[in-house]
Amino acid sequence: MIYKRSSALFAEAQKVIPGGVNSPVRAFKAVGGDPIFVKKAKGAYLYDEDGNKLIDYIASWGPLILGHAFDPVVKAVKERAELGTSYGMPTELETRIAELAISMVPNIEKIRFVNSGTEACMSAVRLARGYTGRDKIIKFSGCYHGHSDSFLIQAGSGAVTFGSPNSPGVTQGTAKDTLLAPYNNLEQVKALFEANKGEVAAIILEPVAGNMGCVLPQEDFLHRLRTLCDAHGALLIFDEVMTGFRLAPGGVQELMGVKADLVTFGKVIGGGLPVGAFAGSNEIMSKLAPEGPVYQAGTLSGNPLAMAAGYTMLKYLNDHREVFESLDKKTEYLHKGLDEVMKSSEMPWCINRLGSMISLHFTDKVVDFDTAAKGNNDTFKKYYHHMLDNGIYLPPSAFESWFLNDALSYEDLDKTIEATRSFVNS
Ligand SMILES: *Cc1c(COP(=O)(O)O)cnc(C)c1O
């Protein structure tokens, strides 16, 4: 395929935007070559500036679970825009989406809307600290919770892709309050609690990780974190920015039957517009300003266009719960197809999957960040470009899960399996 215009646009972008992109992983640094500039998208397909059509496996990194330019969402945003795009005053719509989200997700009574997943996680941690009166948090290597300072301590995703686990600009003072454990490692969490008695405000984690590829919590891991938090008076925060409204209507809390004290959302909850949210019990959420002393605010929070998109998306998912089953079936079909193809290959590999999140790793077994990092990146790069040449757009980093959308057809999945077969046979 030819990417002449994309490359020209990238050259222009680099003159005025650092690295030519507004979010690092888009720049293709992990896979080499120039990023592709997109012109438009519909359903499962991206149409780039050179006129190529690509089957999309990132869905804007998760939000577009029903495919691009989903008609009801587009209609809702258009209608709402006619009425004004922002007021800085409360609207009925905010209450309606809050009610809907609370009815879909277990264990939450109040929800606050923000503009991104980063903001949601940052605010949830502040609230946990304010509520418990403690400073420290425990996070897991390879889990990504956005780019606020407390989390850029060996974060996954973009930061890992660039091989700089700690970002300059994050102070020692901040770093000392973030304790790190390997994912799925309970012993380490116990040790951290013992060494920091009475100081840990919360554990934050992706209950199913999607930022080191897809990594599942091992048997009982989440339940036992719950027990540990209760024993030590710490809050359990599920970062469901990726998994919320994707793996199940009620997210991983529903799927695995574990109660979190605070839950963060992003991606699907905004239907493709910039939205994040965090939620919990009345008791905890009442500590938030203006009801309580923990400050948090946003000029564009609860923006009417974003709320219209989010409400329409959640309502559709709530009324069409068969979507989750359909996505699961499609992803399982892809999983089986890729499994069969990879079995005939000589290289080490494994596939991790839950629901519509799936990742192919060029190493034997991936259960945490260290094992994910063992994946052969040269093979991944070759695979990535082979797939792209076959019209398939995968996340341009070996540390990312693929996110399926329900607009994908079985024919698209077959093409993906066949392109993988031709890679393995080449
Ligand atoms: C994407 C993501 C975030 C950050 O959300 P942004 O909207 O990019 O700020 C946080 N946590 C998880 C699990 C994510 O996947």
PDBQT file of the ligand as one rigid body, heavy atoms in Angstrom, charges set to zero:
ROOT
HETATM    1  C1  LIG A 501      -6.892   4.758  28.233  1.00  0.00    +0.000 C 
HETATM    2  C2  LIG A 501      -6.748   4.446  29.652  1.00  0.00    +0.000 A 
HETATM    3  C3  LIG A 501      -6.596   5.449  30.610  1.00  0.00    +0.000 A 
HETATM    4  C4  LIG A 501      -6.398   6.897  30.255  1.00  0.00    +0.000 C 
HETATM    5  O1  LIG A 501      -7.506   7.448  29.613  1.00  0.00    +0.000 OA
HETATM    6  P1  LIG A 501      -7.320   8.763  28.719  1.00  0.00    +0.000 P 
HETATM    7  O2  LIG A 501      -8.715   9.091  28.295  1.00  0.00    +0.000 OA
HETATM    8  O3  LIG A 501      -6.398   8.396  27.617  1.00  0.00    +0.000 OA
HETATM    9  O4  LIG A 501      -6.728   9.809  29.601  1.00  0.00    +0.000 OA
HETATM   10  C5  LIG A 501      -6.603   5.086  31.946  1.00  0.00    +0.000 A 
HETATM   11  N1  LIG A 501      -6.740   3.799  32.303  1.00  0.00    +0.000 NA
HETATM   12  C6  LIG A 501      -6.877   2.812  31.411  1.00  0.00    +0.000 A 
HETATM   13  C7  LIG A 501      -7.058   1.406  31.887  1.00  0.00    +0.000 C 
HETATM   14  C8  LIG A 501      -6.871   3.094  30.053  1.00  0.00    +0.000 A 
HETATM   15  O5  LIG A 501      -6.968   2.090  29.171  1.00  0.00    +0.000 OA
ENDROOT
TORSDOF 0
